[in-house]
Structure formats: structure tokens, C-alpha cells
Amino acid sequence: MTETVLPSFLRFREEGLIIGRILAGYGELEFEMCDCVFAINNDLDSSIRQLFGRRGELRRIKIAEELMKAQYEAAGLAAPHRAIMEDMDWCRQVRNQYAHCNWYDRENEGLCFIDLEATAKRTITNATSLIERRHRIDVPLLTEQEAFFKYVQRGFWYLAASYREWAGGTPNHAFGLPQKVPQPRKHN
């Protein structure tokens, strides 16, 4: 077997697989958000350049929000647009929590991580104070979080299809408004 930078994910495979899908899946959510911008301007090149021309997940969400808000309001989609964009920001926070951390495992604790961005905002006096900031990972919560990411993806599908229909495009009833899913808790 090939060596890995993250042996904890070999010992905790199910957790590692879900975390990997959440981290990689976030990029898919950004692409779906970009499609909602593309639905407005019909210029894929411009949509990609506006959102992805510079780094920064929060920056992308804010730009998309600014580009989409008036148009989606005019189309009668203000409430679902606002809700999905808020949920997208929640997904960003979860993604960042997992992307900017240190993973480790202990037999008696299971898989854990230390959120380094949150930790950097606090005083660290020694290794013990760092370990005290650990979060234990569990499969049920990860599963809820992954399902929430899928809900947000469906929300973007709905927004883009509904806007295109409102703007005179072909109706696409495959993408109905998804039933609201409450935001799961984060590993806080």
C-alpha cells in the first residue's frame, strides 16, 4: 500500500471518505453557484472569471450574491435565493473547518481534528492547550453534513432552472425546490 500523509484516514476509512467527499464536493457547490450566475448573463467565460478569477471562498459567495440578487428578486426567487446563499456560506464554514485543520486519531477517542484557523484566534500556551481544542468526528454527523451539501446543490439546480424558465427558457421540471433541510451542527 502507498504511504499517505494522512494515516488516520486509513484507520478511520468511513470518516475519511465522507470528509473527502465534503472537501471535494464544496468545489461542485461553487460550480453550481456559478451556473446560477451564468443563468443570468449567458456568458460562461465571464461567470467563471468573475467568481474564480481570484482566490477566496467567501469572496466568491459575496460576488455571486451581488450578481444574482436583483435578478433573482425580479424572477420571484428572492426567498429561495437568500436561503440557499446562506446555506452555501454554512457549507463554506464546514469546508474550511475540515480543510484548515490537523487530523489525528487515538484508540480511545477515535478520529479527531484541531481547527487551526479557530485555534489561531486564541492563545496557545502548550501542546495540552492545543489538544483541548480538538473535535471528535463521528459518522452520523458527517453523514448529515454531506446530505446538507447535496441539499444545497439541489437548491442551486432549482434556482438556475427556475431563473432560466422565467427568462423565457425551456421549463425544466426535473429541478423542483428541494424540501428545506435544517443545517446540521458543526463539530464545535
Secondary structure, DSSP 4 states (H G I P E B T S, - for coil): ----S-THHHHTHHHHHHHHHHHHHHHHHHHHHHHHHHHHH--HHHHHHHHHSS--HHHHHHHHHHHHHHHHHHTT-HHHHHHHHHHHHHHHHHHHHHHSEEEEEETTTEEEEEEHHHHHTS---SHHHHHTTEEE--HHHHHHHHHHHHHHHHHHHHHHHHHHHHTT----TTSPPPPP-PPPPP--
